[in-house]
Structure formats: structure tokens, C-alpha cells
Amino acid sequence: MIRRAESVAINGAGPVGSLLAVMLARKGYKVDVFESRPDSRRTNIYQGKSINLALSDRGWLALESVGLDSEIRKHAIPMYSRIMHDKDGNLTEQPYGKDGEAIWSVSRAGINEQLIDLAETEQGVKFHFGHRLVALDFDSNNASYIDEYHQRYSHQSNIVFGADGTFSKVRRLAQEIPKQRTSYSLEYMPQSYIELHIPAGENGAFKLEKNALHIWPRKDFMLIALPNPDGSFTCTLFMNQEGQLSFDSLTTDLRHSRVIAEDKVSSFLHENFPDAMPLLENPVDAFLSKPASALCLVHIFPWVFSNQVALIGDAAHAMVPFYGQGMNCGFEDCRVLAELLEQHHYQWQDTLAAYQQERKKNGDAIIELAKRNFKEMSELSGDPMFLLRKKIEAEAYKRFPDLWVPLYSMVTFSPHISYHTALVMGDIQREIMDEVMALPNIEENWQREDVYKIIEANAKEKLQGIGS
């Protein structure tokens, strides 16, 4: 392997930053990774914020490109379907794809630590935990950090990446560059979330179907559960932060009377999730023990500054978790960047310009898709007509695989279809399906040949030729 003269500094040792370190080290670069938090392998930094992550084909493709997929897969659980729980405890199952296609449940902390361990085996990679970025000269790439001992530390590199998440310090410093025209928005969603827990049963038994993502859709809020290798489930309750029925309304009495607050929360949980309550571990205490965490969206342009500093992952395109694509998109950023680096003969200025052009539109597209998907998960996933719509789409996919790929499959199982293309095609598909669902007695007639002739004709007219 050629050892390249340039050095790279990555700010952020999360999954994206750690994977990027592996990829660049394998291309011969000296890589220093700076992380403001302590090493999570020695200190639990994820307490209360460990939403499980859904790893799908875009993420796997990135991991496969550096041979890390088999190691990660050892600790992941395939989820072949979503199972919806109604208030009466009735279950409805909906496959995610076809032919055994699955999304994979991985622990946020677990995959992060696996990637750090793997990155540390690479020649030229060094992690610096407890180093908080305080200044960055965008002309010289000289960065200043405060370490865990409150000492100032300077580091010089040729290329800098901000992989430091939704509230990226690299991004904030970039916005202060004189005469830099930066467009930026951070939008808080109405919903926040808290984590709950279903422990394993006797001898590590799973108390719910293991190979599924479980959803309790309740229109304005929902509970989800993802399996863990030890037999437990990580559960997340999403609900409005403010309003008549919200985290704030359910905890407003806490400052005056914990008993009243406990009664209110207990009543809410028992009324809306009766089949989950016997399984959850101390859900009322968990609900009241910590504040709900915010969900937000980030849009910024440019992603590249001074031709040598770039944003990647959530620092460039933070999204809500309702499509399960946050980490997958970040991993795809890394894979595309590595491919562009080769295509542009390791010339960073050309590579970063191409990276920004390629990934910005796709980042915007998946942010929009993820935002929309809250309604599908919390409200529509329990609606019979919506489930019929999905059944018709699945049948169309089976009949016309070259013409019709459902939006979810494009996003989740088709990594060579860009997010931007998936968004464009998905909007056209929605128009076609609106026409189909308006057909007389579609509930009884959905298997008739004329239904699929309508889909085929519209797909040929409106979908063919849209590039990826």
C-alpha cells in the first residue's frame, strides 16, 4: 500500500467517523480521530440515548467495501417484517421486502465500539478521546483542542472532516468564516423520544417475535421495539414534546407531586400499550427519570470549505430516525467519498467538490423521506387501506420488477438507486397508487388483472427512464 503524504483529521469518533478512518487508512493516509467524549468502551456515554440502529443494504455495502460486514453481522439481528400491535393486542405483520430481505437491528454503542476496535488495528490510525475542538483555522487547517486535563492541544493536518454529529462544532465554526456564504437550518421536530426496555425472559428468551421490528402505532405517538442479541428489546416512545397529550403534559405534575405524575403516566401507558406493559421494565420510572430527547433536521450548504474541510454524516444531513437511514446514509457518504477519491486520482480538491455535488441532493432527499415516514409508522401502518395499498405495491413489484420497485425497497434494499431518485420516483408512484386505490371496490378487486394493467401502463409512461 502506498503511504500518502497527506494527513487527515476526523472530528467525531461515532460510527461514521470510525468507518471513514478505516477507509482512509486503507488508502494510505495517516488519520487522527478526535472525540470530545470519553472512550465509550470504558465509560457509558450512551446512557439514555441508545436508540438501536437499523442497518440496511446501503450500510452493508459500505461495510463490505472494506471487509467489515462479517464482523458486524455477528452482533446484528435480521428483522424481516414490521409487526403492528393495536390497542386490543391484535397483531398485523407486514414484510419489509421479498425473498428474505431484512433490516438489521444493531446496538448504537455496540457497532460504534466494534468500528473503533477495527479502526485501531489499521496502520496510521490514532484516536484522541476527551479532546474538545475549540478552534479551527480554515486556511491552515490548524485545529485547537482542550483535552480531558484542560490542556490546550494543537493539531495540523492537510484535510479535516467534521463527522461530529447533529450539533457539529466543525459546522458551527465553518459558519463563522468571514465572507463565507453559508445557508443553514436546524429544525426541531414536534416529537421527542425516551427509551424504555423489555428485558430478556428466562434463559435469554425473547418475549416478542425476535426477527421483527415491533410498532404500537397510535397516530400522534408510537412505541417501537428492536431486538438485542441478549434476548432483550430496546424500546423507544416517540411523542410530541408539547401540547395536550405530550411529554410535557404527562410530566407537568412531577415538580409538585411524583405520585400524581406516576398515576398520570401509568394511566397513559396502560391505556395505549396494554400488551406491552407486562413486558416493559419499570416503564413509569423510566418515563419520569430522564427528560425526553429532541429530534431535529439539519440542512447546510456548502458541505466543503476552503477545498480542504468537509462535513460528513449527521454533521451534513442530520435526520429523524423514522426511515432508519441516518447511519446508512453516513456510511454511504464514506463509500462514495472513497470511490470518488480513486476516480479523481487522490486529488482532494476535485474529490471534495464531486463529493459535495453528489451527496448534497441525496442528503436532502433522505431527510425529507425520513420526516414523512413518521406518519406512515405512527398512523398509517395500522390502517387496513394502507396495508392493502402496500400489498398491491408488493404484487406489482413481483409482476413488474423492472418497472416498479416500492419506495421502501428503493431506499432500504436498493443501494444503487440514489435517495434523490427514490424520492422522485416515490412521488410518482404515490400518484399512480392514489388512482388505483380510488377504483370502485378495490378491497374486493385488488387482485384483478385490470388493476395491474393500470399500474403497468402508468409505470411505463411515467417511471421509465428516470436515472439513478
BATI-844607 format. One record per residue: z, x, y of N, C-alpha, C in turn; residue in one letter. Coordinates in pm, whole numbers, plus 50000, padded with zeros to 5 digits. Last residue first. Layout:
BEGIN
ZXYZXYZXYA...
END
This chain:
BEGIN
487954692950706489344696850685489724708850768S485824667050845486134680450796487614682850781G484314638450736485404643250822485884656550766I482484630050549482034639650650483114644350745G483604597050502482814608350457482414617250573Q484804575450637485604587150599484784599250557L483084554050697484004559050798484714572050766K481344547750484480874546850621481764554750717E482854551250255481594558650269481134558950414K484924533050311485224547350300483974555650316A483584508650306484194513350430484474528250427N482804508050035481804507550141482364512750273A485324509249902484314519649881483294519849994E486574485649992487174498750020486124509650008I484784466549889485044467150034485614480850071I485044471949621483724473849682483864474649834K487614464149578487344478549577485934481749627Y487334436549594488314443449680487944458249690V485544430249393485074429549531486034436249628D487054432349155486084442749188485664442349334E490574425249170489174421049163488234431949213R493234430449203492524438249102491044434649091Q494224412649392494094426749431493344435249328W494694385349385493324390149365493144405149382N497274378249442496754374749310495424381649279E497534389249695498574391749596498084388749455E495454379549846495344393249798496384396249691I494684354249950495374355349821495304369449761N492074366550156492804355050103493404358049966P492724398250318491884389850232492704378350175L494344415250452494124402150515493224393150431A494214438650315495454430850299495334417050364M491724448250406491904444350266493114435250250V492274454050674491224444450640491424439250497E494194473650640494554461450713493554450350682D492664493150516493644485850436494144473450508M491154502350736490484496750618491444488250537I493214512050903492334501150948491634494450830E494204532350739495074521150776494244509250824R492064550050730492464543050608493344530850641Q492194559650992491034551850949491374543850823I494634573150978494474562251075493274553451038D494024592450784495044582350758494944570550853G492204608750913491754600650801492754589550770M493934620251108492714613051147492254603651036V495914631950941496274622051043495064613651081L494374649950791495114639150724495504628150821A493524667450991492554659250921493224647550851T496034678551053495264671551156494224662351092H496804690950816497594679750868496794671550969Y493934698050606494864701050715495644688650756S493724702750270493404693050374494404695150487I494894720050101493644724650163493044714050256H497104707449991497324717650094496054722850160P497874679749887496524684849916496594695550024S500274666649859499704672849740498324679049763F501064657450116502034663350025501404671349912T498914647150266499944655250330500714663550228V497434633250073496794643350158497834652850218M499354615749972498824626249885498114637049965S499724599350195500864606950143500374618450054Y497124588250224497684597050326498814605550270L495044589049930496074582950014496704593050109P491704595149931492954601649895494024595549986V488584585849855489834580049904491034587749846W486374599549760486244591549881487584588049942L486914611749525486224619749626486084612449759D488104591749371488914603349413488234612049517P487914562149319487034569849409487764582349459F489824552649135488414549049120487494558249199R492234563449222491834565349083490334562849065K492274554049483492284568549459491804571549318Y492484526749431491284531849498491154547049476A495054526549323493924522649238492604527649299E496514533949548496554542449429495384539349336A495984512049714495524525349752495494534849632E497324492249568495864491349587495294504949626I499934501449594499354500049461497824499549469K500334499449867500344512649806499714512349666K500264471449886499294479749961499204493649899R502534465249740501214461249691500124469549758L504454475349914504334481249781502994477449717L504044457750127503814472050146503624478850011F504844434050009503454435450052503104450150077M507634438949958506674436749848505224438549889P509504464650107508744452550133507674450550024D510834488350103511424477350028510674464350041G509424504550269509494508350128510134497750041S509684495550531508544490950453508684493950304L512234507250619511914492950624510844489050524E512554534450580513744526250604513474511250597S509984545650533511084548050441512204537850457M508384535950743507964534050604509154535550509E509834544550966509674530250941509274527650797K509584572250940510914566050932510794551150901F506984580250982507384577350845508794571750832N506444587351244506044574151198506704570351065R507364613951241508014603951327507704589851279K505504625751072506914625251033507674614751113A503174623451225503264616851096504714615451051L503824639751447503534625551465503674617951333E504124664451320505234658951399505044643851415I501584668051219502664665051124503914660251196I500124672351461499784661351370500944658051277A501214695251577501304682551649501074670751554D500444713751378501864711351408502054698151479G497694712551405498304707951281499794705551297N497294723351655496854709551632497484703951504K498404749551608498944740551708498574726051680K496964764951420498194758051379498724748151481R494574775751530494554768851401495784760051381E495394787751769494324777751771494334769351643Q497334805851675497704795251768496654784051768Q495704822451513496864815151457497244803451546Y493994833951699493444824951596494544816551534A495864849151844495044839151913494474829051813A496814865751643497724856151703496974845351781L494474880951582495154872851480496014862051543T493894894551817492934884651764493604875351663D496254910051831495854901351942494884890551895Q496354924751587497324914251616496884904851728W494274932751344494324933451490495184921751539Q493764932151074495094936351119495154939351268Y491294919751042491424934151018492694939751083H491144892851044490944899651173491304914451165H491774886050783490454882650835490134890250964Q494474894150771493454901150693492054898650750E495544875350946495764889550971494734897850894L494964851450822494254854850946494394869650979L496804852650611495374852350583494564856350706E499224851950755498924863450671497424864150638A498984826450877499074838550959498694850850878L499034810150651497834810550734497834823050821V501674815250559500504818150474499234819450558R503234806550778503304820450731502064824050650C502544779150794502334788150909502264802650862D503574771250547502124771550565501764779950687E506274772450606505744781550504504224782550516F506324751550797506674765150835506154775450736G505634730050631504764733650743505034747950789C507844730050459506504731950405505524736250514N509954724450633509874737650572508474740250516M509004697550708509424707850803509294721850747G508324676150544507334686650565507784697950657Q509384650750487509734662050402508844674150421G509064630450653507924633150565508204644950473Y511454629750791511054617750718509754619150640F512854648050952512664651150809512034640050727P511134656251263512154648951189511844650151039V510374690051376510024676151347511204669451278M509314717251578510414710151510510054695451494A507344738451627506994724451598508124717251524H508254763951688506984759551745506764744651730A510634765851556510604770551694509344765751765A510014758651294510604748651383510634753051529D507264781751265508224772451207508764762751310G506994804451543506594800151410507664790951353I505684821251831506614811851770506074807351635L505174855551927504684842751877505834834451820A504034882052122505224874252086504754860352045V501664892852201502474900652107503794893852068Q500284881852415499494886452300500314893752193N502004869652590501664883852614500934890152495S502724845752347502994850752481502694865752485F501934816052172501814830552178501954835052323V501924789252198502804794652094502854809852099W501884775052537501344781652419502414785152316P503394745652424502154753252431502234762252553F505414724552218505294735252316503894741252308I507604699652108506204703052137506214714252241H509964688551880509624698951977508114700351987V512354663051816510984667851803510724678151913L515504657651642514634658851759513284664851724C518614644051560517254646851515516364647651637L522094654051545520924648451612519634652251541A524774644551331523874654851382522594648551436S527944629251386526574628551336525724639151405A531054647251344530084639751425528704639751360P533284641651069532434650551148531454642351229K534804622750937535354636250952534524645451041S533824597850885534644599351005535074613751033L532374601150648531734594950764532494598350892F534324610850475533194619450511532504614350637A535964588350455536494600650514535354609850559D534104571450329534674567750458535224580050528V533454584350083532424582450188533004578950324P534544598949849535264597049975534324594450093N531534601349697532834608049701533454606649840E529764574149548529984583449659531414588749658L529804554449352529334567849317529704578249422L530524530149452531324535549342530974550049306P528454527849658529854530549691530684535549574M525944520249567526204534449590527684537549608A525934492949555525784500149429526024515149444D526314485549828527334482349728527184489949598P525554491650104525254500549992526224498049876F526334472050288524944476550286524574485150165N529054466150248528094455250270526664459850246E530244491250227530284482150113529244470850127H529744501650487529194508250369529164498950248L531134483250655529704486050673529084491850547F533734485550557533034472750551531534474650563S534264512350622534294507950483533544494750466S534154511550902533184519550827533114514950682V536364494350953535024491051002533944498550923K538504508150836538154494650790536724490950830D538494531450991538264532150847537834518650792E539114520851242537834527451221537494528251073A541734511751191540684502151230539304508151205I542934536551132542944525751033541844515651063V542794551351362541974555551249541894544451144R542664541251681543274537651553542364541551439S541524555151900542704546551918543424543851786H539374569751817540304576251910541594568151928R537964551651658538634562951596539664569351688L536454531451756537904528951746538674540951696D533854540551737534444539251870535944537251866T532394542751508533474552551526534194550851659T530434523751515531324523851398532494533451415L529044529151748529754516351737530744516451622S527944554751690528924553051798529724540251782D526204548851480527314557951458528384556151565F525554513251502525224527251520526414535851482S524674484251622525054489551492524594504051488L524184485151901525094475151844525584479351705Q524084520052014523624506252000524634497551928G523304553551900523894544051994523374530051966E522124565551680523344571451736524074561651826Q520914548351394520904550451539522214556651585N520904567751089521194555551164521134558551313M520954580150765520264580450894520494567050963F522794597850538522714584850605522084586850742L522154615050247522074615550393521924601350446T523444633049969523064620350031523074621850182C522884651749691523114652849834522574640249900T524374647549377523294643349468523764645949611F524984667949079525384660349198524144655849276S524074684448884524294670448849524724661848966G523394709548967524704708048903525024693648865D520924707949101520964712848963522294710748891P520724676149275521044690449272521164695149128N518624650149418519404656349310519614671249330P519164630449709518324640149640519174647549537L519184599349870519904608549781518904617349709A519624580850177518784587050077519644596449992I519984551250363520664561850290519664567650191L519094538950688518854540850545519734552050492M518314514950946519034526550895518744527650746F516804493351003517164502051116517964514251073D516054487950703515284485550826515654495350937K517244499350481517904488050546517324485650687R516804513950165516174510650294516814498250356P517944537949997518524524850024517984520450160W516334558849770516364553649906517014539849905I516084588749584516634575149593516754571049740H513694606049416514364605349546514804590749563L514054617049075513584607549177514344609849306A515174626348829513874630848879513264620948978N517654613548764517594627348812516304630448885K519134583248838517944589648781517744603248846E522664590148879521444582848912520294589848841L524494607548781524904593548788523754584348830K524054633548553523564627348676523904612548674F526704653748417525724642948404525314637748541A528564674148386527404676348473526344665648464G530634663848230529774674348174528484676148254N530624633648408531244641748305530224651248244E528684636548714529524629548618530114639148516G528764651549040528264650448904529234642548817A529184632249346529484643249254528864640949116P527404625549622527684619449492527954630849395I528064625849969527944633349844528254624649724H526584627550301527554622350205527254629050070L525944637050634525774639850492526934633750413E524384618650898525544625250840525274627250691I522194617251185522474616851042523824623151009Y520464596151424521174608351388521474607451238S517724580951601518554582751483519274596251482Q516154583051826517314574051832518274576551716P515384618051883515134605351817516344596151834M514694637052169515694632752073515294619252016Y512254660252236512524645852234513564642752127E511244684352441512174682352332512614667852338L508304700752553509134688652549510024689152426S506224720352764507304719552665507974705952671Y503894743752868504164729552852505164727852738S503804770753086504264766152955504534751252959T502414794753243502274780153245502574774753104R504054820753389503604815753259503594800553263Q505144830653621503734826653625503174822253489K507724847153441507104843953570505594841153554P509214831753164508294842453206507644838453339I510774811953064511214817853191510294829053239E509864805352817509664795552924510054801053061Q510844826152665509414825852698509124816252812A513474818352628513194830052712511724830352754L513034796752456513664794652587513404806352681R511904809852234511134799752309511724797552447R514054825552153512794831952192511964822352276V515864805752082516144813952201514894821252246K515264773451958514864787451961515194794452093S516174749951836516684753851968516454768851992F514854749551587514634738951685515064742951825T514224784551492514584770551479514354761651600G513384810951500514794807951519515064793251547D511324827951491511464818851377512874813151380A509444844351695510564835151709510514825351593G508424877851653508304863851614509594856451643F506774905151801508014897251790507664883051748V505514937951763505274923651754506604916551734I506644963051806505304960251855505004945351862N510014967951930509034965351824507684962651887S513324978551982511944978952027511014976451909Q516514967552067515554969951960514144968752017H519984972452142518584971152184517654974452068S523084956852171522204964252081520774961852128Y526454955352272525054952952304524174962252222R529154941252087528474952952140527004949552166Q530614922551956530424920752101529824933152167H530474923951691531594931151752531504931151904Y528134911651626529374904551592530614911451648E526034919751916526374919151774527734912551752D523574908752125525024910852119525414909451973I520434924052203521264915452121522734918652146Y517264926352353518684929552360519474919152282S514034940852302514954929552291516394934552296A510954948952425512304954252407513274942352410N508334943052478508934938452352510264945152321N507214947852721507514959552638508004955952498S506744921452811505734931852830505954943652736D508934906152767507694901952702506544911552728F512064914452686511024918352781509674915652714D514744894052627513514899152567512514901952678L518204887952555517124891152649515934896552573A519854879952349520244876252486519144879252588V520374870952015519394875252114519814870652254L522984881951819522544870951906521594876252013R523684890251506523034895951623522414884651705H524604883851252525564884151363525004890651487G522494905851058523224893351080524234894951193F519644919351010520744922151104521444908751132H517784932850741518384921250806519544925750894F514764949550686516194951050714516684938750789K512134961850490512784950050548514284952750567V511044983950360510804982650503511434970550568G510374970050048510464982350127510184979450273Q512214941949937510954947449988511194960150070E514624931149882514074940349782512784946849828T515074913350085515804926050090515334935949983E513614891250004513104899350115513784913050118A515264881049803513954886249767513394895349877L517484873049957517644882649847516304889149813D516214854350124516824866450181516974877150075I515474835449931514424842450007514974854950075L517984826749840517024832749747515974840949821Q518984815750077519614827750022518724834649919E517244793950109517374804050214517934816950156N517724779249882516404785549897516444796250006I520494772149930520054779349812518724786349831G520584757850169521284770650159520754778850043A518974735950089518654743850208519294757650200R517994730849755519104732149849518674740649967S515234710149673515854723449679516974723149781V513214689249491514464690049565515034704149557S509774685049518510864692249452512084693149543W507414659949430508034668349532509314673849469I504734658349189506134656749229506404664649357A502444644948954502684651449083504104648349130E501684633148713502894641248717503134648548847G499354618648778499304629748682500514639048696D499944611649129499404608448997499484620748909K502734604349336501324608049322500814603649187G505154591149344504684598349463503204601749456Y505744557749225505364571749202504874578249332P508404537449285507054540049334506714554749311Q510574511749173510124525649164508684526949208E513374493749263511914493749262511464508249264T516324476949156515594489449177514094487049171L519114458949287517834458949216517044471449254N521404456749435521374466949332520104467049249G521284440049645521804434349520521794444349406D520014454649839521444451649856522094446049731K517884478149659518134467449754519624464049756D516644510149637517794502049598517964490849700H513784526849519514394519149626515504510249568M512824558249432513434546249376514184539349490I509894577449421511004572549502511504559849437R509044602949177508924589749239510054587749339S509484627849080508174622049057507964608749128Y510884656449167511094642149190509724635549185M512154685749010511004677349046511404662749063P514384708549148514284696849060513094688449103I514944744149141514414732049205514294720949102A515454768849042516574761849102516144748949171H513064779048952514204778848858515354770348911K511394780749169511284768849084512454767648985R511834805949272512344794349345512394782149254I510474821049077511904823349101512534811349172E507864811849101508574810148975510074811948993S507064818649367507224804749326508044803149199D506474843349464507884839349466508124825649406L503954854949507504574855649375506034851649370G502724850549741503484863049732504284863749602V501494826649696500674837349753501394850749751S503494809249617502624815049514501854827049567E504464801749868505304809749780504484816549671L502254786749959502704798550034503554807649946A502214766749765501054775349781501424788149857L504684753849806504454761349682503284770949696W504174741850057505204752150043505004760549919G502184724249981501924734050087502934745350080R503424708349779502344717749745502034727949854D506984708149862505764702349805504644712649805S510384704049872509334714049864508124707849795L512664690350069511664686149971510514696149976A516104699250099514724700150145513784696250032L519214684150185518314690350089516884689850142N521154691350461520174682050405519314689550305I523554704550553522774709550439521904698650377S525544704250741524154703950787523204707850675K528104707050644527794695050722526354694150769G527844741450629528754730250612528374718650704Q526374764250642525624751750629526524739550618Y527674787650634527214783450766526534769950762I529974802450463529284789550453528904784650592N529374836550407530074826750489529294813650484T527754850850239529164854650246530014844650324R525304840950264525714844450128527184848250122R524844838850531525274826750461525684829450317S525934861650763525184860650637525714848750558D526354845551087526704854950980525864852550856P523694840251332524794835851248525174846651146R521504852551446522724851451526523924847551441S519464876951303520034863551286521354862851360E516504895251269517744893351343518194878851333F514784917651076515084903451091516454902151155V512194940551090513604938451118513814923651145D509794957150903510234944150952511744944150969V506894975650890508344976750898508864964250967K504104965150690504824966050817506314968450796Y502554961250461502814974850506503584976250635G502354937150350501144942050417501384955450485K504864932250269503874934950164502524939050222R506024925950511506414938450445505384942250339A504904900950555504504912150641504894925550580L506104885650349504644886450361504214898550443M508874888650399508284893050272506784895250289V509054877050654509424891150635508824896650506A508374850750598507474858650681507774873550666L510674843350455509374843950387508384852250466L512554844850665512704853450547511394854550469S511634825450846511734839350886511824848850769G511854802450678510564806750733510604821350773V514654800850608513614802050506512284807250560P516204821850865516114809950783515004811550680G516684842051043516664845550901516744833050814A515464850851351515744839451266515584843051119G512994869951473514264863951514514454851051436N511554898751365511604884351342512964879351382I509554925051466510894919251474510784904151456A507584950651331507704936551362509174932551365V505594979351410506844973451360506924959051409S502634997151315503334987051396504614982351327E501535013651125502335019651231503155009351307A501785005950776501175004250907502125009051016R501065019650475502185017450566501625017250708R499175005450221499115012750347500355009550430I500005008549880500005000050000500005008850125M
END
